[in-house]
Amino acid sequence: MDSNANRAEQTADRRADRMAYAAIAFFAVLSWVISSSSEQIEARAAGIQINAIEPWVIHFASDIAVLLVVPIIPSLLNRVRFAREDASKTALVLLAGLVVYIVAQVFLLAGVRSVLWPVFLDGYYETSVGEPLVWLYESRQIVYTFLLNLAAFYLFRSLERLRLDAAGRTQQAEDHQRLVLNSGGRTLIFRPSDIWWAKAASNYVEIQTETGTHLARISLSELETLIGKIEASHVRCHRSFLVQISQIKKIMPRGNGNAELELASGRVLPIGRSYRANVERLIKGA
């Protein structure tokens, strides 16, 4: 099972990396067009004569160099784990990767310009990679793009992992008639009958069972959907509450169309006006 889970995560990471590559390539093209055309417009506004092709060659080389060094980032992410206990190791690996990223991009930048210059412009491009000030100037911009690209890959991978987790929860509900939820590094396993009621709490859900309250990383709507795949045992009584129908003792009107639910445990839950008719219908049918 662990081997299958690892393969699924690797597949999800590769899918996420492809989306990140596509996003970075799109913004690289956008950056190339905007930077090159802006430089031409600014020169014309200032009355400065420049070769119309030169800005396009310069910025094209810069963006191509970025795209050529981008594969360094997913290889770094494969070697680190963003956890508190691994913070020092992660920082060292990313720092070493940044140094490689800077060196590779500076040399690629100079190399691409040297190839393109005699083709599209007169003469040859004079590289200045031996000058410390050039490294300082280029490094500032490269660090910025490194962090942006790192964030892009991390974001797409995180989204794919969330999608993978959701698919796993759905499969557990459909195939094994149980709820497998994450809770701060722990795994919680419930049957629908275990859950008396649940309350939305930001990105989490508070789940009340006979053994106490448990915090699971899931939305209330997804929890409702997963339970519905197993059995029709719960009802949404409020935008922030889900309750087991068999736990409802009575509905208590509170005036002005408002009402509350009293549960067998003595707990009182609110009823949203838009949910009341459905709750009453299900209670009568239970």
N, C-alpha and C positions, 0 to 999 in steps of 0.2 A: 504494500500500500504506500509506503514511504517513497519507493521508487516511482510509482505512478504519480504521486503528488509532486515529486521533484520534476518529472518530465512535463507535467501540466504547467508548473510554474515557469519552467524554461521556455515552453511554447508561448506562454502569456508574455514573458519578457521579450521574446523575439518579435511578437506581434506589436507590442508597445514600442519597441525600438524602431520598427518600420514606420510607425506613425510619427514618432519623434523626428526621424530623418526627413520625412515628408514635410513636416511643419518647419523644420530648420531650413530646408531647401527653399520652401516658399518664401520665407522671410529674407533669405539671402538674395533671392532674385529681386524681391521688393526693395531691399536695401541698395542693391546695385543700381536699379533704375532711379531711385530717389536721389541717392548720393551723386551719381554721375550727372543727372540733369540739373540738380541744384547747383553743382559747381559751375556748370556752363552758364546758368542764369545769373549767378553771382558775378562771374567774370564779365559777362556782357553788361550788367548793371554798373560795374565799376570801371568800364571802359578798357578792360584788360584783354589783349588778344591772346588766345590760347588755341592750341590744336584741338579741334572739336572731338577728336577720337581719344585723346590722351586720358581724360577723366574716366572714360568707359573702360579703357584698358587697365588703368590703375585699380579701380574699384572691383573690376571683374577678377583680377588676380587676387585681391584681398578676400573676396567671397569664396573663390575656388579653394584658396588655402584653408579657409575655415571648414569647408565641407570635407576636405581631404583629411583633416585631423580629427574630425568629429568621432570616428570609430574608437578613439582613445577613451571617450567618456563611458560608453556601455561596458567596455572591458574593465574600467575602474569600478563601476557599480557592481560588477560580478565578483569583485574581490573584497568588498566592504559590506558591513552590516551597520545600519544606523540604529544602534542600541547604546544605552548609557555605558554598559560595561566594555564596549568596544570603541569608545569615543577616541581614545588616543591612537589606536591602530588606524582607525578610519581617517583621522586627520592627517596622519603621516602618509598614508597611501594616496589621499587626494592631493596633498602638497607635492609629493613626488610626481604624480600624474600631471599636475599643473606645470611643473618645470619642463617635463617632456613635451607637453602641449605647446608651451611658449616657444621652445627651441625648434620644434618641428614646424610650427606655423611661420616663424620668421624665415627659416630657410626655404620653405615652400613658397612663401610670398615672393622672395627674391628670385627663386627659380622660375616661377610662372611668368613673372614680369620680364625676366631675361629671355624667355622663349617667345613671348608675345610681342615684345618691343620691336625687333627688326621686321616682324611680319606686318604690323599695322602702323608703325611709326618709323621715322628715319633714325638710323644709327643703332646703337646698342644701349641697353639699360645698364647703368653703373650701380652695382650693388654696394651697399655700405654696411653689411652685416658685421664688419669688424669694428664699428664705432660704438662705444658704450652708450652714447646718447640715443642712437637709433634703437638699441635694445630697450632702453628705458621708455622711450616714446611708444614703441610697438607693444611692450608688455602691459602698459596701462589699459590699452584697448583689448588686448587678448585676454587678460584676466576677466574683464567684464563679459566678453562673449563666452568664455569658459563657464562662468557661473550661470549665465542665462541658459546655455545648452545643457549643463548639468541639471538645472532645475527642470528643464523640459523633459529630459529622459526620466528623471525621478518621478515627475508628475504623471507621465504616461504609464510608467510601470506601476505606480500606485493605483491608478484608475483600473488597469487591467487586473491587478491583484484583487481589488474590490469586486470586479465583475466575476472573477474566478471564485471568490468566496461565496458570492450570491448564488452562482450556479451550483456550487457544492451544497449549500443549504437546501436549495430546491431539490436536488437529487436525493439528499437524505430524507426529506419530507415525503417525496413521491415513492421512493424505493423501500425505505425502512420505517416509514410512519413515525418519525421522530424529528425533533428540532435540535440541531447541532449549532450552537451559537458561540461567538468569541466574547471573552470578558477579560481584558487586560492580560493577555498571554495565557489565560486558562480557557478550557473548553467546557461549555455547559451543555448538558444533554437533557432534554425534557420531552415528555409526552404532553399532548395538548391538555389532558386532564390534570396535569401537574400545575398548570398556570391558572391561578384564581383570577387575577387581573393584571394588567400591564399599563404603565404610564410612560408617555414620551418624555425624555429628558435630554434635550439638545440632540447630540448625535448618538445617544444611547437610549435604551428602554429599561425602565425599572420593572422587573418581573417579580410579582408576589406569588410565592408558593407556600405550601405547608411548612417548609423548612426555613422560610424567611424571604428577604428581598435580595434579588440578584440583578446586577447591572450588566447588560449585554449590548455589544456594539452592533446595533441594527436599528432600522427605522420602525416605527409602530405600524406603518402601512405594510412593510415587507413582512413583519411578524404576523399580521392579520392574514396576508396572502398565503404564507407558509402553513399556518394552522388550517386555513380553508382547503388546502390540498390534501389534508389528512382527514379532517372531519369538520362538520358545521357545528362546532361546539361553543364558539365565541361570537360576540357581537360588539361592534363599535358603538359606544354609548356617548362618546364625546370626541372631539378632534384629538384630545390628548389621552384618552382612556379606551382600553379594550377589556372586556370582562367575559368570564365564562358564564354562559346562560344558566347553568345549573346552580351557580353560586348566588344568583339574584333571589333575594327573599321577597322584596316588595318595592313598588315605586311610590315615592312620597311626593305629592304635589306641593309646591312652595309658593304658589300664586304667580300672577303675571305670566302664566304659561311655562314657568320654570318647574323643574322637578329634580329629584335625586333618587339614587338607587341605594337601598340598604341590602348589604350582602349577608350571607349566613354567618360570616366571621364578625359581623357588627360594623364592618367598614362601610362608610358612606361615600359614594362616587357621584359626581355631577352627571346630568344628562343634557346634552346639547339639544336645542329645540329641533334642529333638522334631523336628529337621530331618534327622537322619542317615539315616533310612530312605528319605526322598524323594530325598536326594542320591545314595545308593547305587543306587536304582532308575534315576535319570536317567543316571548314569554307565554303567551296564550297557546302557542303551538307546541310548547315543550311538554 
